[in-house]
Amino acid sequence: MHPPGFVDAAQRRAAEIGDNDPMLSFTLSSEASMPVEATQLVDDVMRRWPATIRVFLKYRMHCVGCPITCFHTVSDACREHNVDQAEFLDELNASVEQGPAVDVAECAVTTARWPS
């Protein structure tokens, strides 16, 4: 169960994401045209194609911010939330075609350090 207000905040953030979002100004990847597959991790899908977040929220799958997304595949999430996998994948792939992909190789890596 998510804390009160979590879903509202996630939905607001998903609504804000678009082509003009500065977070999406990274180099676009040629993988944008690659289909999302049921075997891919939910976290990887949402990070690579932020436009897919809207689809997860549309199906009331509160995977945004969930700590399990780095372990669950799209197939696992569909099974856990009783969502038709084929229909869900079709919508995910439609959203991928509409929105840009983030080239994760171009993203900066942040390392944690103890304060000096």
PDB file as gemmi writes it, atoms N, CA and C in Angstrom:
CRYST1    1.000    1.000    1.000  90.00  90.00  90.00 P 1                      
ATOM      1  N   MET A   1       0.841  -1.181   0.000  1.00  0.00           N  
ATOM      2  CA  MET A   1       0.000   0.000   0.000  1.00  0.00           C  
ATOM      3  C   MET A   1       0.882   1.239   0.000  1.00  0.00           C  
ATOM      4  N   HIS A   2       0.539   2.207  -0.819  1.00  0.00           N  
ATOM      5  CA  HIS A   2       1.311   3.432  -0.910  1.00  0.00           C  
ATOM      6  C   HIS A   2       0.798   4.452   0.109  1.00  0.00           C  
ATOM      7  N   PRO A   3       1.657   5.361   0.553  1.00  0.00           N  
ATOM      8  CA  PRO A   3       1.227   6.372   1.512  1.00  0.00           C  
ATOM      9  C   PRO A   3       0.181   7.297   0.898  1.00  0.00           C  
ATOM     10  N   PRO A   4      -0.646   7.944   1.745  1.00  0.00           N  
ATOM     11  CA  PRO A   4      -1.666   8.855   1.223  1.00  0.00           C  
ATOM     12  C   PRO A   4      -1.034   9.950   0.374  1.00  0.00           C  
ATOM     13  N   GLY A   5      -1.650  10.244  -0.749  1.00  0.00           N  
ATOM     14  CA  GLY A   5      -1.170  11.289  -1.636  1.00  0.00           C  
ATOM     15  C   GLY A   5      -0.114  10.839  -2.629  1.00  0.00           C  
ATOM     16  N   PHE A   6       0.419   9.631  -2.439  1.00  0.00           N  
ATOM     17  CA  PHE A   6       1.483   9.150  -3.326  1.00  0.00           C  
ATOM     18  C   PHE A   6       0.993   9.042  -4.763  1.00  0.00           C  
ATOM     19  N   VAL A   7      -0.154   8.423  -4.949  1.00  0.00           N  
ATOM     20  CA  VAL A   7      -0.674   8.204  -6.297  1.00  0.00           C  
ATOM     21  C   VAL A   7      -0.980   9.535  -6.963  1.00  0.00           C  
ATOM     22  N   ASP A   8      -1.559  10.484  -6.212  1.00  0.00           N  
ATOM     23  CA  ASP A   8      -1.852  11.796  -6.783  1.00  0.00           C  
ATOM     24  C   ASP A   8      -0.575  12.472  -7.267  1.00  0.00           C  
ATOM     25  N   ALA A   9       0.485  12.396  -6.472  1.00  0.00           N  
ATOM     26  CA  ALA A   9       1.755  13.002  -6.862  1.00  0.00           C  
ATOM     27  C   ALA A   9       2.328  12.308  -8.095  1.00  0.00           C  
ATOM     28  N   ALA A  10       2.235  10.983  -8.139  1.00  0.00           N  
ATOM     29  CA  ALA A  10       2.747  10.234  -9.294  1.00  0.00           C  
ATOM     30  C   ALA A  10       1.960  10.575 -10.548  1.00  0.00           C  
ATOM     31  N   GLN A  11       0.640  10.719 -10.418  1.00  0.00           N  
ATOM     32  CA  GLN A  11      -0.181  11.058 -11.577  1.00  0.00           C  
ATOM     33  C   GLN A  11       0.116  12.475 -12.065  1.00  0.00           C  
ATOM     34  N   ARG A  12       0.338  13.407 -11.118  1.00  0.00           N  
ATOM     35  CA  ARG A  12       0.685  14.769 -11.521  1.00  0.00           C  
ATOM     36  C   ARG A  12       2.012  14.783 -12.269  1.00  0.00           C  
ATOM     37  N   ARG A  13       2.994  14.022 -11.769  1.00  0.00           N  
ATOM     38  CA  ARG A  13       4.300  13.978 -12.425  1.00  0.00           C  
ATOM     39  C   ARG A  13       4.193  13.362 -13.820  1.00  0.00           C  
ATOM     40  N   ALA A  14       3.413  12.301 -13.946  1.00  0.00           N  
ATOM     41  CA  ALA A  14       3.234  11.665 -15.254  1.00  0.00           C  
ATOM     42  C   ALA A  14       2.576  12.627 -16.236  1.00  0.00           C  
ATOM     43  N   ALA A  15       1.636  13.442 -15.753  1.00  0.00           N  
ATOM     44  CA  ALA A  15       0.968  14.412 -16.616  1.00  0.00           C  
ATOM     45  C   ALA A  15       1.931  15.508 -17.066  1.00  0.00           C  
ATOM     46  N   GLU A  16       2.930  15.808 -16.231  1.00  0.00           N  
ATOM     47  CA  GLU A  16       3.906  16.847 -16.563  1.00  0.00           C  
ATOM     48  C   GLU A  16       4.912  16.383 -17.602  1.00  0.00           C  
ATOM     49  N   ILE A  17       5.156  15.078 -17.673  1.00  0.00           N  
ATOM     50  CA  ILE A  17       6.172  14.567 -18.588  1.00  0.00           C  
ATOM     51  C   ILE A  17       5.688  14.743 -20.021  1.00  0.00           C  
ATOM     52  N   GLY A  18       6.533  15.258 -20.844  1.00  0.00           N  
ATOM     53  CA  GLY A  18       6.187  15.458 -22.245  1.00  0.00           C  
ATOM     54  C   GLY A  18       7.431  15.760 -23.044  1.00  0.00           C  
ATOM     55  N   ASP A  19       7.258  16.100 -24.292  1.00  0.00           N  
ATOM     56  CA  ASP A  19       8.394  16.354 -25.173  1.00  0.00           C  
ATOM     57  C   ASP A  19       9.226  17.550 -24.727  1.00  0.00           C  
ATOM     58  N   ASN A  20       8.624  18.498 -23.994  1.00  0.00           N  
ATOM     59  CA  ASN A  20       9.348  19.691 -23.569  1.00  0.00           C  
ATOM     60  C   ASN A  20       9.990  19.536 -22.200  1.00  0.00           C  
ATOM     61  N   ASP A  21       9.885  18.389 -21.603  1.00  0.00           N  
ATOM     62  CA  ASP A  21      10.447  18.167 -20.280  1.00  0.00           C  
ATOM     63  C   ASP A  21      11.972  18.173 -20.366  1.00  0.00           C  
ATOM     64  N   PRO A  22      12.661  19.022 -19.573  1.00  0.00           N  
ATOM     65  CA  PRO A  22      14.125  19.069 -19.659  1.00  0.00           C  
ATOM     66  C   PRO A  22      14.793  17.753 -19.290  1.00  0.00           C  
ATOM     67  N   MET A  23      14.135  16.929 -18.519  1.00  0.00           N  
ATOM     68  CA  MET A  23      14.711  15.635 -18.153  1.00  0.00           C  
ATOM     69  C   MET A  23      14.773  14.697 -19.352  1.00  0.00           C  
ATOM     70  N   LEU A  24      14.023  15.010 -20.394  1.00  0.00           N  
ATOM     71  CA  LEU A  24      14.010  14.163 -21.579  1.00  0.00           C  
ATOM     72  C   LEU A  24      14.890  14.721 -22.688  1.00  0.00           C  
ATOM     73  N   SER A  25      15.725  15.691 -22.367  1.00  0.00           N  
ATOM     74  CA  SER A  25      16.545  16.319 -23.394  1.00  0.00           C  
ATOM     75  C   SER A  25      17.851  15.578 -23.640  1.00  0.00           C  
ATOM     76  N   PHE A  26      17.974  14.365 -23.111  1.00  0.00           N  
ATOM     77  CA  PHE A  26      19.158  13.555 -23.355  1.00  0.00           C  
ATOM     78  C   PHE A  26      19.178  13.109 -24.812  1.00  0.00           C  
ATOM     79  N   THR A  27      20.300  12.615 -25.254  1.00  0.00           N  
ATOM     80  CA  THR A  27      20.413  12.069 -26.601  1.00  0.00           C  
ATOM     81  C   THR A  27      19.395  10.957 -26.779  1.00  0.00           C  
ATOM     82  N   LEU A  28      18.654  11.030 -27.863  1.00  0.00           N  
ATOM     83  CA  LEU A  28      17.642  10.008 -28.095  1.00  0.00           C  
ATOM     84  C   LEU A  28      18.298   8.742 -28.594  1.00  0.00           C  
ATOM     85  N   SER A  29      17.746   7.635 -28.203  1.00  0.00           N  
ATOM     86  CA  SER A  29      18.295   6.341 -28.562  1.00  0.00           C  
ATOM     87  C   SER A  29      17.543   5.747 -29.737  1.00  0.00           C  
ATOM     88  N   SER A  30      18.247   4.971 -30.536  1.00  0.00           N  
ATOM     89  CA  SER A  30      17.593   4.276 -31.641  1.00  0.00           C  
ATOM     90  C   SER A  30      16.696   3.168 -31.122  1.00  0.00           C  
ATOM     91  N   GLU A  31      16.823   2.861 -29.823  1.00  0.00           N  
ATOM     92  CA  GLU A  31      15.996   1.815 -29.232  1.00  0.00           C  
ATOM     93  C   GLU A  31      14.560   2.258 -29.016  1.00  0.00           C  
ATOM     94  N   ALA A  32      14.241   3.515 -29.341  1.00  0.00           N  
ATOM     95  CA  ALA A  32      12.881   4.006 -29.151  1.00  0.00           C  
ATOM     96  C   ALA A  32      11.885   3.178 -29.942  1.00  0.00           C  
ATOM     97  N   SER A  33      12.323   2.612 -31.052  1.00  0.00           N  
ATOM     98  CA  SER A  33      11.413   1.838 -31.880  1.00  0.00           C  
ATOM     99  C   SER A  33      11.363   0.363 -31.473  1.00  0.00           C  
ATOM    100  N   MET A  34      12.216  -0.036 -30.535  1.00  0.00           N  
ATOM    101  CA  MET A  34      12.199  -1.423 -30.081  1.00  0.00           C  
ATOM    102  C   MET A  34      10.979  -1.644 -29.198  1.00  0.00           C  
ATOM    103  N   PRO A  35      10.299  -2.750 -29.373  1.00  0.00           N  
ATOM    104  CA  PRO A  35       9.098  -2.992 -28.572  1.00  0.00           C  
ATOM    105  C   PRO A  35       9.427  -3.359 -27.133  1.00  0.00           C  
ATOM    106  N   VAL A  36       8.506  -2.997 -26.257  1.00  0.00           N  
ATOM    107  CA  VAL A  36       8.594  -3.423 -24.869  1.00  0.00           C  
ATOM    108  C   VAL A  36       8.177  -4.889 -24.837  1.00  0.00           C  
ATOM    109  N   GLU A  37       8.923  -5.692 -24.112  1.00  0.00           N  
ATOM    110  CA  GLU A  37       8.614  -7.116 -24.019  1.00  0.00           C  
ATOM    111  C   GLU A  37       8.221  -7.471 -22.592  1.00  0.00           C  
ATOM    112  N   ALA A  38       7.480  -8.537 -22.452  1.00  0.00           N  
ATOM    113  CA  ALA A  38       6.985  -8.981 -21.141  1.00  0.00           C  
ATOM    114  C   ALA A  38       8.120  -9.358 -20.200  1.00  0.00           C  
ATOM    115  N   THR A  39       9.287  -9.687 -20.746  1.00  0.00           N  
ATOM    116  CA  THR A  39      10.416 -10.116 -19.919  1.00  0.00           C  
ATOM    117  C   THR A  39      11.258  -8.958 -19.396  1.00  0.00           C  
ATOM    118  N   GLN A  40      10.959  -7.734 -19.821  1.00  0.00           N  
ATOM    119  CA  GLN A  40      11.730  -6.586 -19.369  1.00  0.00           C  
ATOM    120  C   GLN A  40      11.291  -6.167 -17.973  1.00  0.00           C  
ATOM    121  N   LEU A  41      12.245  -5.649 -17.199  1.00  0.00           N  
ATOM    122  CA  LEU A  41      11.937  -5.176 -15.853  1.00  0.00           C  
ATOM    123  C   LEU A  41      11.125  -3.884 -15.935  1.00  0.00           C  
ATOM    124  N   VAL A  42      10.146  -3.763 -15.047  1.00  0.00           N  
ATOM    125  CA  VAL A  42       9.279  -2.589 -15.025  1.00  0.00           C  
ATOM    126  C   VAL A  42      10.107  -1.315 -14.853  1.00  0.00           C  
ATOM    127  N   ASP A  43      11.081  -1.344 -13.956  1.00  0.00           N  
ATOM    128  CA  ASP A  43      11.919  -0.170 -13.711  1.00  0.00           C  
ATOM    129  C   ASP A  43      12.661   0.239 -14.979  1.00  0.00           C  
ATOM    130  N   ASP A  44      13.201  -0.717 -15.708  1.00  0.00           N  
ATOM    131  CA  ASP A  44      13.916  -0.424 -16.951  1.00  0.00           C  
ATOM    132  C   ASP A  44      12.987   0.211 -17.987  1.00  0.00           C  
ATOM    133  N   VAL A  45      11.775  -0.300 -18.083  1.00  0.00           N  
ATOM    134  CA  VAL A  45      10.805   0.223 -19.050  1.00  0.00           C  
ATOM    135  C   VAL A  45      10.465   1.678 -18.728  1.00  0.00           C  
ATOM    136  N   MET A  46      10.153   1.954 -17.461  1.00  0.00           N  
ATOM    137  CA  MET A  46       9.760   3.320 -17.090  1.00  0.00           C  
ATOM    138  C   MET A  46      10.927   4.301 -17.200  1.00  0.00           C  
ATOM    139  N   ARG A  47      12.143   3.841 -16.933  1.00  0.00           N  
ATOM    140  CA  ARG A  47      13.309   4.735 -17.058  1.00  0.00           C  
ATOM    141  C   ARG A  47      13.656   4.988 -18.523  1.00  0.00           C  
ATOM    142  N   ARG A  48      13.584   3.963 -19.350  1.00  0.00           N  
ATOM    143  CA  ARG A  48      13.949   4.101 -20.767  1.00  0.00           C  
ATOM    144  C   ARG A  48      12.886   4.888 -21.523  1.00  0.00           C  
ATOM    145  N   TRP A  49      11.626   4.615 -21.239  1.00  0.00           N  
ATOM    146  CA  TRP A  49      10.514   5.272 -21.926  1.00  0.00           C  
ATOM    147  C   TRP A  49       9.576   5.896 -20.895  1.00  0.00           C  
ATOM    148  N   PRO A  50       9.865   7.112 -20.424  1.00  0.00           N  
ATOM    149  CA  PRO A  50       9.036   7.751 -19.396  1.00  0.00           C  
ATOM    150  C   PRO A  50       7.559   7.887 -19.780  1.00  0.00           C  
ATOM    151  N   ALA A  51       7.255   7.935 -21.067  1.00  0.00           N  
ATOM    152  CA  ALA A  51       5.851   8.038 -21.494  1.00  0.00           C  
ATOM    153  C   ALA A  51       5.037   6.815 -21.073  1.00  0.00           C  
ATOM    154  N   THR A  52       5.699   5.693 -20.783  1.00  0.00           N  
ATOM    155  CA  THR A  52       4.977   4.488 -20.360  1.00  0.00           C  
ATOM    156  C   THR A  52       4.382   4.622 -18.957  1.00  0.00           C  
ATOM    157  N   ILE A  53       4.870   5.586 -18.188  1.00  0.00           N  
ATOM    158  CA  ILE A  53       4.349   5.785 -16.831  1.00  0.00           C  
ATOM    159  C   ILE A  53       2.846   6.028 -16.876  1.00  0.00           C  
ATOM    160  N   ARG A  54       2.403   6.786 -17.867  1.00  0.00           N  
ATOM    161  CA  ARG A  54       0.966   7.065 -17.999  1.00  0.00           C  
ATOM    162  C   ARG A  54       0.155   5.779 -18.165  1.00  0.00           C  
ATOM    163  N   VAL A  55       0.721   4.830 -18.905  1.00  0.00           N  
ATOM    164  CA  VAL A  55       0.016   3.562 -19.147  1.00  0.00           C  
ATOM    165  C   VAL A  55      -0.089   2.772 -17.840  1.00  0.00           C  
ATOM    166  N   PHE A  56       0.998   2.707 -17.076  1.00  0.00           N  
ATOM    167  CA  PHE A  56       0.950   2.011 -15.785  1.00  0.00           C  
ATOM    168  C   PHE A  56      -0.126   2.627 -14.892  1.00  0.00           C  
ATOM    169  N   LEU A  57      -0.181   3.958 -14.838  1.00  0.00           N  
ATOM    170  CA  LEU A  57      -1.167   4.629 -13.993  1.00  0.00           C  
ATOM    171  C   LEU A  57      -2.590   4.439 -14.526  1.00  0.00           C  
ATOM    172  N   LYS A  58      -2.740   4.419 -15.841  1.00  0.00           N  
ATOM    173  CA  LYS A  58      -4.068   4.206 -16.438  1.00  0.00           C  
ATOM    174  C   LYS A  58      -4.655   2.866 -15.995  1.00  0.00           C  
ATOM    175  N   TYR A  59      -3.796   1.860 -15.885  1.00  0.00           N  
ATOM    176  CA  TYR A  59      -4.238   0.534 -15.474  1.00  0.00           C  
ATOM    177  C   TYR A  59      -4.220   0.361 -13.948  1.00  0.00           C  
ATOM    178  N   ARG A  60      -4.059   1.474 -13.250  1.00  0.00           N  
ATOM    179  CA  ARG A  60      -4.033   1.483 -11.785  1.00  0.00           C  
ATOM    180  C   ARG A  60      -2.932   0.579 -11.219  1.00  0.00           C  
ATOM    181  N   MET A  61      -1.845   0.509 -11.974  1.00  0.00           N  
ATOM    182  CA  MET A  61      -0.672  -0.228 -11.515  1.00  0.00           C  
ATOM    183  C   MET A  61       0.249   0.814 -10.894  1.00  0.00           C  
ATOM    184  N   HIS A  62       0.315   0.840  -9.586  1.00  0.00           N  
ATOM    185  CA  HIS A  62       1.062   1.871  -8.882  1.00  0.00           C  
ATOM    186  C   HIS A  62       2.535   1.503  -8.772  1.00  0.00           C  
ATOM    187  N   CYS A  63       3.112   1.183  -9.916  1.00  0.00           N  
ATOM    188  CA  CYS A  63       4.511   0.766  -9.968  1.00  0.00           C  
ATOM    189  C   CYS A  63       5.469   1.942  -9.856  1.00  0.00           C  
ATOM    190  N   VAL A  64       4.992   3.151 -10.115  1.00  0.00           N  
ATOM    191  CA  VAL A  64       5.837   4.335 -10.049  1.00  0.00           C  
ATOM    192  C   VAL A  64       6.285   4.530  -8.601  1.00  0.00           C  
ATOM    193  N   GLY A  65       7.594   4.438  -8.380  1.00  0.00           N  
ATOM    194  CA  GLY A  65       8.132   4.615  -7.038  1.00  0.00           C  
ATOM    195  C   GLY A  65       8.120   3.369  -6.177  1.00  0.00           C  
ATOM    196  N   CYS A  66       7.584   2.289  -6.680  1.00  0.00           N  
ATOM    197  CA  CYS A  66       7.525   1.046  -5.904  1.00  0.00           C  
ATOM    198  C   CYS A  66       8.910   0.384  -5.892  1.00  0.00           C  
ATOM    199  N   PRO A  67       9.377  -0.075  -4.734  1.00  0.00           N  
ATOM    200  CA  PRO A  67      10.708  -0.683  -4.670  1.00  0.00           C  
ATOM    201  C   PRO A  67      10.804  -2.039  -5.377  1.00  0.00           C  
ATOM    202  N   ILE A  68       9.695  -2.630  -5.737  1.00  0.00           N  
ATOM    203  CA  ILE A  68       9.699  -3.946  -6.381  1.00  0.00           C  
ATOM    204  C   ILE A  68       9.943  -3.849  -7.887  1.00  0.00           C  
ATOM    205  N   THR A  69       9.806  -2.651  -8.475  1.00  0.00           N  
ATOM    206  CA  THR A  69       9.916  -2.518  -9.932  1.00  0.00           C  
ATOM    207  C   THR A  69      11.268  -2.960 -10.486  1.00  0.00           C  
ATOM    208  N   CYS A  70      12.303  -2.926  -9.675  1.00  0.00           N  
ATOM    209  CA  CYS A  70      13.615  -3.356 -10.182  1.00  0.00           C  
ATOM    210  C   CYS A  70      13.756  -4.876 -10.165  1.00  0.00           C  
ATOM    211  N   PHE A  71      12.753  -5.572  -9.640  1.00  0.00           N  
ATOM    212  CA  PHE A  71      12.757  -7.041  -9.612  1.00  0.00           C  
ATOM    213  C   PHE A  71      11.654  -7.641 -10.477  1.00  0.00           C  
ATOM    214  N   HIS A  72      10.540  -6.921 -10.659  1.00  0.00           N  
ATOM    215  CA  HIS A  72       9.388  -7.436 -11.404  1.00  0.00           C  
ATOM    216  C   HIS A  72       9.519  -7.163 -12.891  1.00  0.00           C  
ATOM    217  N   THR A  73       9.189  -8.166 -13.679  1.00  0.00           N  
ATOM    218  CA  THR A  73       9.079  -7.965 -15.121  1.00  0.00           C  
ATOM    219  C   THR A  73       7.688  -7.414 -15.416  1.00  0.00           C  
ATOM    220  N   VAL A  74       7.484  -6.983 -16.644  1.00  0.00           N  
ATOM    221  CA  VAL A  74       6.157  -6.515 -17.057  1.00  0.00           C  
ATOM    222  C   VAL A  74       5.152  -7.647 -16.885  1.00  0.00           C  
ATOM    223  N   SER A  75       5.563  -8.860 -17.198  1.00  0.00           N  
ATOM    224  CA  SER A  75       4.693 -10.023 -17.028  1.00  0.00           C  
ATOM    225  C   SER A  75       4.303 -10.214 -15.564  1.00  0.00           C  
ATOM    226  N   ASP A  76       5.278 -10.102 -14.657  1.00  0.00           N  
ATOM    227  CA  ASP A  76       4.990 -10.220 -13.223  1.00  0.00           C  
ATOM    228  C   ASP A  76       3.983  -9.170 -12.776  1.00  0.00           C  
ATOM    229  N   ALA A  77       4.194  -7.934 -13.221  1.00  0.00           N  
ATOM    230  CA  ALA A  77       3.305  -6.838 -12.821  1.00  0.00           C  
ATOM    231  C   ALA A  77       1.886  -7.072 -13.330  1.00  0.00           C  
ATOM    232  N   CYS A  78       1.746  -7.537 -14.569  1.00  0.00           N  
ATOM    233  CA  CYS A  78       0.410  -7.829 -15.107  1.00  0.00           C  
ATOM    234  C   CYS A  78      -0.276  -8.921 -14.301  1.00  0.00           C  
ATOM    235  N   ARG A  79       0.469  -9.951 -13.952  1.00  0.00           N  
ATOM    236  CA  ARG A  79      -0.096 -11.044 -13.164  1.00  0.00           C  
ATOM    237  C   ARG A  79      -0.509 -10.548 -11.774  1.00  0.00           C  
ATOM    238  N   GLU A  80       0.329  -9.774 -11.116  1.00  0.00           N  
ATOM    239  CA  GLU A  80       0.044  -9.283  -9.766  1.00  0.00           C  
ATOM    240  C   GLU A  80      -1.155  -8.338  -9.726  1.00  0.00           C  
ATOM    241  N   HIS A  81      -1.345  -7.573 -10.815  1.00  0.00           N  
ATOM    242  CA  HIS A  81      -2.427  -6.589 -10.847  1.00  0.00           C  
ATOM    243  C   HIS A  81      -3.632  -7.051 -11.664  1.00  0.00           C  
ATOM    244  N   ASN A  82      -3.638  -8.322 -12.070  1.00  0.00           N  
ATOM    245  CA  ASN A  82      -4.754  -8.889 -12.851  1.00  0.00           C  
ATOM    246  C   ASN A  82      -5.056  -8.060 -14.105  1.00  0.00           C  
ATOM    247  N   VAL A  83      -4.009  -7.763 -14.861  1.00  0.00           N  
ATOM    248  CA  VAL A  83      -4.136  -6.982 -16.093  1.00  0.00           C  
ATOM    249  C   VAL A  83      -3.833  -7.901 -17.274  1.00  0.00           C  
ATOM    250  N   ASP A  84      -4.629  -7.767 -18.344  1.00  0.00           N  
ATOM    251  CA  ASP A  84      -4.396  -8.547 -19.550  1.00  0.00           C  
ATOM    252  C   ASP A  84      -3.051  -8.140 -20.157  1.00  0.00           C  
ATOM    253  N   GLN A  85      -2.123  -9.077 -20.199  1.00  0.00           N  
ATOM    254  CA  GLN A  85      -0.751  -8.787 -20.621  1.00  0.00           C  
ATOM    255  C   GLN A  85      -0.662  -8.319 -22.065  1.00  0.00           C  
ATOM    256  N   ALA A  86      -1.354  -8.970 -22.966  1.00  0.00           N  
ATOM    257  CA  ALA A  86      -1.281  -8.609 -24.388  1.00  0.00           C  
ATOM    258  C   ALA A  86      -1.790  -7.189 -24.619  1.00  0.00           C  
ATOM    259  N   GLU A  87      -2.932  -6.873 -24.023  1.00  0.00           N  
ATOM    260  CA  GLU A  87      -3.514  -5.536 -24.161  1.00  0.00           C  
ATOM    261  C   GLU A  87      -2.585  -4.478 -23.560  1.00  0.00           C  
ATOM    262  N   PHE A  88      -2.016  -4.789 -22.388  1.00  0.00           N  
ATOM    263  CA  PHE A  88      -1.125  -3.862 -21.703  1.00  0.00           C  
ATOM    264  C   PHE A  88       0.140  -3.612 -22.530  1.00  0.00           C  
ATOM    265  N   LEU A  89       0.727  -4.675 -23.071  1.00  0.00           N  
ATOM    266  CA  LEU A  89       1.926  -4.525 -23.903  1.00  0.00           C  
ATOM    267  C   LEU A  89       1.635  -3.697 -25.152  1.00  0.00           C  
ATOM    268  N   ASP A  90       0.455  -3.891 -25.739  1.00  0.00           N  
ATOM    269  CA  ASP A  90       0.078  -3.090 -26.912  1.00  0.00           C  
ATOM    270  C   ASP A  90       0.059  -1.600 -26.565  1.00  0.00           C  
ATOM    271  N   GLU A  91      -0.506  -1.272 -25.405  1.00  0.00           N  
ATOM    272  CA  GLU A  91      -0.563   0.137 -24.998  1.00  0.00           C  
ATOM    273  C   GLU A  91       0.814   0.674 -24.633  1.00  0.00           C  
ATOM    274  N   LEU A  92       1.630  -0.148 -23.984  1.00  0.00           N  
ATOM    275  CA  LEU A  92       2.993   0.285 -23.674  1.00  0.00           C  
ATOM    276  C   LEU A  92       3.747   0.607 -24.962  1.00  0.00           C  
ATOM    277  N   ASN A  93       3.660  -0.281 -25.938  1.00  0.00           N  
ATOM    278  CA  ASN A  93       4.368  -0.075 -27.195  1.00  0.00           C  
ATOM    279  C   ASN A  93       3.831   1.126 -27.966  1.00  0.00           C  
ATOM    280  N   ALA A  94       2.538   1.376 -27.875  1.00  0.00           N  
ATOM    281  CA  ALA A  94       1.971   2.567 -28.518  1.00  0.00           C  
ATOM    282  C   ALA A  94       2.532   3.831 -27.870  1.00  0.00           C  
ATOM    283  N   SER A  95       2.697   3.823 -26.547  1.00  0.00           N  
ATOM    284  CA  SER A  95       3.252   4.992 -25.864  1.00  0.00           C  
ATOM    285  C   SER A  95       4.729   5.171 -26.181  1.00  0.00           C  
ATOM    286  N   VAL A  96       5.442   4.068 -26.393  1.00  0.00           N  
ATOM    287  CA  VAL A  96       6.860   4.131 -26.760  1.00  0.00           C  
ATOM    288  C   VAL A  96       7.014   4.801 -28.120  1.00  0.00           C  
ATOM    289  N   GLU A  97       6.122   4.509 -29.041  1.00  0.00           N  
ATOM    290  CA  GLU A  97       6.193   5.087 -30.379  1.00  0.00           C  
ATOM    291  C   GLU A  97       5.928   6.589 -30.350  1.00  0.00           C  
ATOM    292  N   GLN A  98       5.137   7.046 -29.374  1.00  0.00           N  
ATOM    293  CA  GLN A  98       4.787   8.460 -29.290  1.00  0.00           C  
ATOM    294  C   GLN A  98       5.841   9.291 -28.574  1.00  0.00           C  
ATOM    295  N   GLY A  99       6.537   8.704 -27.598  1.00  0.00           N  
ATOM    296  CA  GLY A  99       7.470   9.474 -26.789  1.00  0.00           C  
ATOM    297  C   GLY A  99       8.908   9.089 -27.034  1.00  0.00           C  
ATOM    298  N   PRO A 100       9.831  10.001 -26.728  1.00  0.00           N  
ATOM    299  CA  PRO A 100      11.250   9.712 -26.931  1.00  0.00           C  
ATOM    300  C   PRO A 100      11.784   8.761 -25.875  1.00  0.00           C  
ATOM    301  N   ALA A 101      12.839   8.068 -26.225  1.00  0.00           N  
ATOM    302  CA  ALA A 101      13.518   7.207 -25.269  1.00  0.00           C  
ATOM    303  C   ALA A 101      14.703   7.965 -24.696  1.00  0.00           C  
ATOM    304  N   VAL A 102      15.036   7.657 -23.467  1.00  0.00           N  
ATOM    305  CA  VAL A 102      16.193   8.249 -22.830  1.00  0.00           C  
ATOM    306  C   VAL A 102      17.349   7.280 -23.015  1.00  0.00           C  
ATOM    307  N   ASP A 103      18.458   7.775 -23.526  1.00  0.00           N  
ATOM    308  CA  ASP A 103      19.643   6.935 -23.700  1.00  0.00           C  
ATOM    309  C   ASP A 103      20.334   6.845 -22.350  1.00  0.00           C  
ATOM    310  N   VAL A 104      20.123   5.738 -21.651  1.00  0.00           N  
ATOM    311  CA  VAL A 104      20.649   5.607 -20.291  1.00  0.00           C  
ATOM    312  C   VAL A 104      22.170   5.630 -20.260  1.00  0.00           C  
ATOM    313  N   ALA A 105      22.835   5.323 -21.362  1.00  0.00           N  
ATOM    314  CA  ALA A 105      24.296   5.383 -21.403  1.00  0.00           C  
ATOM    315  C   ALA A 105      24.777   6.828 -21.311  1.00  0.00           C  
ATOM    316  N   GLU A 106      23.940   7.777 -21.717  1.00  0.00           N  
ATOM    317  CA  GLU A 106      24.291   9.184 -21.676  1.00  0.00           C  
ATOM    318  C   GLU A 106      23.960   9.847 -20.341  1.00  0.00           C  
ATOM    319  N   CYS A 107      23.218   9.170 -19.481  1.00  0.00           N  
ATOM    320  CA  CYS A 107      22.832   9.735 -18.192  1.00  0.00           C  
ATOM    321  C   CYS A 107      24.044   9.784 -17.268  1.00  0.00           C  
ATOM    322  N   ALA A 108      24.106  10.819 -16.468  1.00  0.00           N  
ATOM    323  CA  ALA A 108      25.208  10.945 -15.517  1.00  0.00           C  
ATOM    324  C   ALA A 108      25.015   9.944 -14.389  1.00  0.00           C  
ATOM    325  N   VAL A 109      26.105   9.385 -13.929  1.00  0.00           N  
ATOM    326  CA  VAL A 109      26.074   8.450 -12.806  1.00  0.00           C  
ATOM    327  C   VAL A 109      26.456   9.231 -11.558  1.00  0.00           C  
ATOM    328  N   THR A 110      25.653   9.123 -10.526  1.00  0.00           N  
ATOM    329  CA  THR A 110      25.934   9.790  -9.275  1.00  0.00           C  
ATOM    330  C   THR A 110      26.419   8.772  -8.274  1.00  0.00           C  
ATOM    331  N   THR A 111      27.523   9.068  -7.643  1.00  0.00           N  
ATOM    332  CA  THR A 111      28.036   8.162  -6.618  1.00  0.00           C  
ATOM    333  C   THR A 111      27.876   8.813  -5.258  1.00  0.00           C  
ATOM    334  N   ALA A 112      27.546   8.011  -4.292  1.00  0.00           N  
ATOM    335  CA  ALA A 112      27.373   8.515  -2.927  1.00  0.00           C  
ATOM    336  C   ALA A 112      28.725   8.488  -2.210  1.00  0.00           C  
ATOM    337  N   ARG A 113      28.984   9.548  -1.430  1.00  0.00           N  
ATOM    338  CA  ARG A 113      30.205   9.618  -0.652  1.00  0.00           C  
ATOM    339  C   ARG A 113      29.879  10.137   0.733  1.00  0.00           C  
ATOM    340  N   TRP A 114      30.651   9.711   1.707  1.00  0.00           N  
ATOM    341  CA  TRP A 114      30.504  10.247   3.057  1.00  0.00           C  
ATOM    342  C   TRP A 114      30.991  11.676   3.060  1.00  0.00           C  
ATOM    343  N   PRO A 115      30.334  12.535   3.829  1.00  0.00           N  
ATOM    344  CA  PRO A 115      30.798  13.927   3.892  1.00  0.00           C  
ATOM    345  C   PRO A 115      32.206  14.003   4.482  1.00  0.00           C  
ATOM    346  N   SER A 116      32.981  14.946   4.003  1.00  0.00           N  
ATOM    347  CA  SER A 116      34.349  15.097   4.498  1.00  0.00           C  
ATOM    348  C   SER A 116      34.382  15.876   5.790  1.00  0.00           C  
TER     349      SER A 116                                                      
END                                                                             
